[in-house]
Amino acid sequence: MKKELYPLHGIVTVLNTPFTKNNEIDLAALKNNVSYAIDAGVAGFLVPAMASEVYKLSTSERLSMVSAVLEIAGDLPVIAGIGALELNESKKLLKAHLELGCKNVLFQIPYENEVMFEAHFSELANLGPEMIMLQDWDFSGEGLPDQLIYMLFKKYETFRCLKIETVPAGVKYSRILELTKGQLNLSGGWAVSQMLEGLKRGVHAFMPTGMHYIYSEIYRLFKQGNIEESEELFRKIIPILAFSNQHLDISIHFFKRLLYEQGVYKTAKVREPILQFDAIHEEIAAKHIKKVIELEDYLKQNHS
């Protein structure tokens, strides 16, 4: 049986990148977000990733973010996103993060064919990360072939986690869990609007952005067997998810604004290029943000 290092069970939050008014990373605000998430009961952190506007960050900015999170995450796993368009750039990023002391990494590898994909995966895996999470990202199809995932799982001991972000995700969760006999740790990402379906299918963790208390409570209630309470709480955020998850850029805008209104971030600034967030978006977002804050304040008061 494959030994799991840092098994992920719960909410592993993807951290938005806070920017100052001068468009620099606000590391103090990032640490505020980490502390807030820890208080809410999250199980770990992924940084930087797509919700972090990762491809708009320099290598030094990426490293500074991971270093800041490592400082205060304690025993919780911190997973560094090693996403780049070219293999050599991915290798440089991975080496830099390993030197920083971050041993848990997320691979986001472009797929052309299985041979090239494994070669790319192998070169990165051989650099020595302790735990590899693979991102299966495809909003227009089935994503990575099941047999490719299974082959990598059997062949590489450090490949312990898979983040499935296909559309739809549900049946793929079930197929991969059956194929790997539940031994490959599975996370859901973009399909957080189907979070309860994922939990019913046996997904181990979810990787959303923001709303730390709400997501953690939904997960906790479900795992304690309080399914109706979990579903009732989840239903309260469905309109919010319908708005925020219509596009990645809208999600980034929305959750930056939420964190700003919660006092966690000092600005809601995003980096260009990004989809416009117009007056109609702002009007709708303001109502949803008010609802989230009210709900999270209630949960904080009853948090144990």
C-alpha positions as CSV (number, residue, x, y, z in Angstrom):
1,M,0.0,0.0,0.0
2,K,1.2,3.5,-0.9
3,K,2.3,5.4,2.2
4,E,0.6,8.9,2.4
5,L,2.7,11.8,3.5
6,Y,0.5,14.8,4.5
7,P,-2.8,13.2,3.5
8,L,-5.2,15.9,2.7
9,H,-8.6,15.7,4.4
10,G,-10.7,18.8,4.7
11,I,-10.5,22.3,3.2
12,V,-7.1,23.2,1.6
13,T,-7.5,26.8,0.7
14,V,-6.1,28.4,-2.4
15,L,-4.8,31.8,-1.4
16,N,-5.6,34.9,-3.4
17,T,-2.6,37.2,-3.9
18,P,-3.0,40.5,-2.0
19,F,-1.6,43.6,-3.7
20,T,-0.8,47.0,-2.4
21,K,-2.0,50.1,-4.1
22,N,1.4,50.2,-5.8
23,N,0.8,46.7,-7.2
24,E,3.3,45.0,-4.9
25,I,2.6,41.8,-3.0
26,D,1.3,42.6,0.5
27,L,2.9,39.7,2.5
28,A,1.5,41.0,5.8
29,A,-2.0,40.7,4.4
30,L,-1.3,37.3,3.0
31,K,-0.3,36.2,6.5
32,N,-3.5,37.6,7.8
33,N,-5.4,35.4,5.4
34,V,-3.4,32.3,6.5
35,S,-4.1,33.0,10.2
36,Y,-7.8,33.6,9.5
37,A,-8.0,30.3,7.6
38,I,-6.2,28.4,10.3
39,D,-8.6,29.8,12.9
40,A,-11.4,28.5,10.7
41,G,-10.0,25.0,10.7
42,V,-8.6,24.5,7.2
43,A,-6.4,21.5,6.5
44,G,-3.7,23.2,4.4
45,F,-2.7,25.7,1.8
46,L,-2.1,25.8,-1.9
47,V,0.0,28.8,-3.1
48,P,0.3,30.2,-5.7
49,A,-2.2,28.7,-8.1
50,M,-4.7,29.9,-10.7
51,A,-6.7,31.9,-8.1
52,S,-3.5,33.5,-7.0
53,E,-3.0,35.0,-10.5
54,V,0.0,32.8,-10.7
55,Y,1.1,33.6,-14.2
56,K,1.2,37.3,-13.4
57,L,3.7,36.7,-10.6
58,S,7.5,36.8,-11.0
59,T,9.6,33.9,-9.6
60,S,10.8,36.0,-6.7
61,E,7.1,37.0,-5.9
62,R,6.1,33.3,-6.0
63,L,8.9,32.4,-3.6
64,S,8.2,35.2,-1.2
65,M,4.5,34.1,-1.0
66,V,5.4,30.5,-0.3
67,S,8.0,31.6,2.3
68,A,5.5,33.8,4.1
69,V,2.9,31.0,4.3
70,L,5.5,28.5,5.5
71,E,6.4,30.9,8.3
72,I,3.0,30.7,10.0
73,A,1.3,27.5,8.7
74,G,2.7,25.4,11.5
75,D,2.1,21.7,11.0
76,L,-0.4,22.3,8.2
77,P,0.9,21.2,4.7
78,V,1.8,24.0,2.3
79,I,1.7,23.0,-1.4
80,A,3.6,25.2,-3.8
81,G,2.2,25.6,-7.3
82,I,4.9,24.7,-9.8
83,G,3.1,25.9,-12.9
84,A,5.0,27.1,-16.0
85,L,4.5,26.8,-19.7
86,E,8.0,25.2,-20.4
87,L,9.7,22.3,-18.7
88,N,12.9,24.1,-18.0
89,E,11.0,26.9,-16.3
90,S,9.1,24.4,-14.2
91,K,12.4,22.7,-13.2
92,K,13.9,26.1,-12.1
93,L,10.8,26.8,-10.1
94,L,10.8,23.4,-8.4
95,K,14.4,23.6,-7.5
96,A,13.9,27.1,-6.0
97,H,11.0,26.0,-3.9
98,L,12.8,22.9,-2.7
99,E,15.8,25.1,-1.6
100,L,13.3,27.3,0.2
101,G,12.2,24.2,2.2
102,C,8.8,23.6,0.6
103,K,8.7,19.9,-0.2
104,N,5.1,19.6,-1.3
105,V,4.4,20.7,-4.8
106,L,1.6,20.9,-7.4
107,F,2.5,19.9,-11.0
108,Q,0.5,21.5,-13.8
109,I,1.9,19.9,-16.9
110,P,0.7,20.7,-20.5
111,Y,-0.7,17.5,-22.1
112,E,0.1,16.6,-25.7
113,N,0.4,12.8,-25.4
114,E,1.1,10.3,-22.7
115,V,4.8,9.7,-23.5
116,M,5.6,13.4,-23.4
117,F,3.5,13.9,-20.3
118,E,5.3,11.2,-18.3
119,A,8.7,12.4,-19.5
120,H,7.9,15.9,-18.2
121,F,6.5,14.4,-14.9
122,S,9.5,12.2,-14.5
123,E,12.0,15.0,-14.9
124,L,10.3,17.0,-12.2
125,A,9.7,14.0,-9.8
126,N,13.3,13.1,-10.0
127,L,14.3,16.5,-8.5
128,G,13.2,15.2,-5.1
129,P,9.9,16.6,-3.9
130,E,8.5,14.6,-1.0
131,M,4.8,14.9,-2.0
132,I,3.5,15.6,-5.5
133,M,0.0,16.7,-6.3
134,L,-1.0,16.6,-10.0
135,Q,-3.5,19.1,-11.4
136,D,-6.0,17.6,-13.8
137,W,-7.3,20.8,-15.4
138,D,-9.7,20.7,-18.3
139,F,-12.8,22.8,-18.6
140,S,-13.8,21.4,-22.0
141,G,-13.3,17.7,-21.7
142,E,-12.3,14.6,-19.7
143,G,-8.8,15.8,-18.7
144,L,-5.9,13.4,-18.3
145,P,-6.6,9.8,-19.3
146,D,-7.5,7.6,-16.4
147,Q,-4.8,5.0,-17.2
148,L,-2.1,7.6,-17.4
149,I,-3.0,8.8,-13.9
150,Y,-3.1,5.2,-12.7
151,M,0.3,4.4,-14.3
152,L,1.9,7.5,-12.6
153,F,0.3,6.5,-9.3
154,K,1.8,3.0,-9.4
155,K,5.2,4.1,-10.7
156,Y,6.0,7.2,-8.6
157,E,5.9,6.8,-4.9
158,T,5.8,10.5,-4.2
159,F,2.7,11.0,-6.4
160,R,0.1,11.0,-3.6
161,C,-2.5,13.6,-4.5
162,L,-4.6,14.5,-7.5
163,K,-6.6,17.7,-7.9
164,I,-9.4,17.0,-10.4
165,E,-10.7,20.1,-12.2
166,T,-12.5,18.6,-15.2
167,V,-16.1,19.5,-16.3
168,P,-17.9,17.6,-15.1
169,A,-15.8,16.2,-12.3
170,G,-18.1,13.8,-10.5
171,V,-17.9,10.6,-12.5
172,K,-14.1,11.1,-12.8
173,Y,-13.8,11.3,-9.0
174,S,-15.5,7.9,-8.7
175,R,-13.5,6.3,-11.6
176,I,-10.1,7.3,-10.1
177,L,-11.1,6.3,-6.6
178,E,-12.1,2.9,-7.9
179,L,-9.1,2.5,-10.0
180,T,-6.7,3.3,-7.2
181,K,-8.8,1.6,-4.5
182,G,-9.1,4.9,-2.7
183,Q,-5.3,5.1,-2.1
184,L,-4.7,8.2,-4.3
185,N,-5.7,11.2,-2.3
186,L,-8.3,13.1,-4.3
187,S,-9.1,16.8,-4.1
188,G,-11.8,18.8,-5.9
189,G,-11.2,22.4,-7.0
190,W,-13.3,24.4,-9.5
191,A,-16.2,22.0,-9.0
192,V,-16.8,23.4,-5.5
193,S,-20.3,24.2,-6.6
194,Q,-20.8,20.4,-6.6
195,M,-19.0,20.0,-3.3
196,L,-21.6,17.8,-1.7
197,E,-21.7,15.5,-4.7
198,G,-17.9,15.2,-4.4
199,L,-18.1,14.4,-0.7
200,K,-20.7,11.7,-1.4
201,R,-18.4,10.2,-4.0
202,G,-15.6,10.0,-1.5
203,V,-13.4,13.0,-2.4
204,H,-10.9,13.5,0.5
205,A,-10.4,17.3,0.2
206,F,-11.7,20.4,-1.5
207,M,-9.6,23.4,-2.6
208,P,-11.7,26.5,-2.8
209,T,-10.9,30.2,-2.3
210,G,-12.1,32.3,0.7
211,M,-15.1,31.6,2.8
212,H,-12.9,29.5,5.1
213,Y,-15.4,29.1,8.0
214,I,-18.3,28.2,5.7
215,Y,-16.4,25.6,3.7
216,S,-14.8,24.1,6.8
217,E,-18.2,23.8,8.5
218,I,-19.8,22.2,5.5
219,Y,-17.0,19.6,5.4
220,R,-17.0,19.0,9.2
221,L,-20.8,18.5,9.4
222,F,-20.7,16.1,6.5
223,K,-17.9,14.0,7.9
224,Q,-19.7,13.9,11.3
225,G,-22.7,12.4,9.6
226,N,-24.8,15.6,9.9
227,I,-25.7,15.4,6.3
228,E,-28.9,17.5,6.4
229,E,-27.2,20.3,8.3
230,S,-24.3,20.2,5.9
231,E,-26.7,20.4,2.9
232,E,-28.6,23.2,4.5
233,L,-25.5,25.3,5.0
234,F,-24.3,24.5,1.5
235,R,-27.6,25.6,0.0
236,K,-27.1,29.1,1.5
237,I,-24.0,29.7,-0.6
238,I,-25.2,28.3,-3.9
239,P,-26.3,31.7,-5.2
240,I,-22.9,33.0,-4.3
241,L,-21.1,30.2,-6.1
242,A,-23.3,30.7,-9.1
243,F,-22.1,34.3,-9.4
244,S,-18.4,33.9,-8.4
245,N,-17.7,30.7,-10.4
246,Q,-19.0,31.9,-13.7
247,H,-15.4,32.6,-14.7
248,L,-12.0,32.4,-12.9
249,D,-11.5,36.2,-13.3
250,I,-14.9,36.9,-11.7
251,S,-14.0,34.6,-8.9
252,I,-10.7,36.4,-8.3
253,H,-12.4,39.8,-8.3
254,F,-15.1,38.6,-5.9
255,F,-13.0,36.9,-3.3
256,K,-10.5,39.8,-3.3
257,R,-13.4,42.1,-2.5
258,L,-14.7,39.7,0.2
259,L,-11.3,39.5,1.9
260,Y,-11.1,43.3,1.7
261,E,-14.5,43.8,3.3
262,Q,-13.6,41.3,6.0
263,G,-10.6,43.4,6.8
264,V,-8.2,40.6,5.9
265,Y,-6.7,42.4,2.8
266,K,-6.1,46.2,2.6
267,T,-7.1,46.4,-1.0
268,A,-9.1,44.4,-3.5
269,K,-6.6,45.1,-6.2
270,V,-6.1,42.6,-9.1
271,R,-3.4,42.5,-11.8
272,E,-4.1,43.1,-15.4
273,P,-5.0,41.6,-17.8
274,I,-8.2,40.4,-16.3
275,L,-11.9,40.5,-17.2
276,Q,-13.7,43.7,-16.3
277,F,-15.7,43.7,-13.1
278,D,-18.3,46.4,-13.9
279,A,-20.9,48.2,-11.9
280,I,-23.5,45.4,-12.2
281,H,-21.0,42.9,-11.0
282,E,-20.1,45.2,-8.0
283,E,-23.8,45.6,-7.1
284,I,-24.4,41.9,-7.1
285,A,-21.1,41.1,-5.4
286,A,-21.9,43.6,-2.6
287,K,-25.1,41.7,-1.6
288,H,-23.3,38.3,-1.7
289,I,-20.4,39.6,0.3
290,K,-22.8,41.0,3.0
291,K,-24.4,37.5,3.2
292,V,-21.0,35.8,3.5
293,I,-19.8,38.1,6.3
294,E,-23.1,37.6,8.2
295,L,-22.9,33.8,7.9
296,E,-19.2,33.6,8.8
297,D,-19.7,35.9,11.8
298,Y,-22.4,33.6,13.0
299,L,-20.2,30.5,12.5
300,K,-17.2,32.2,14.3
301,Q,-19.4,32.9,17.3
302,N,-20.3,29.2,17.4
303,H,-16.9,27.9,16.4
304,S,-15.2,25.4,18.7
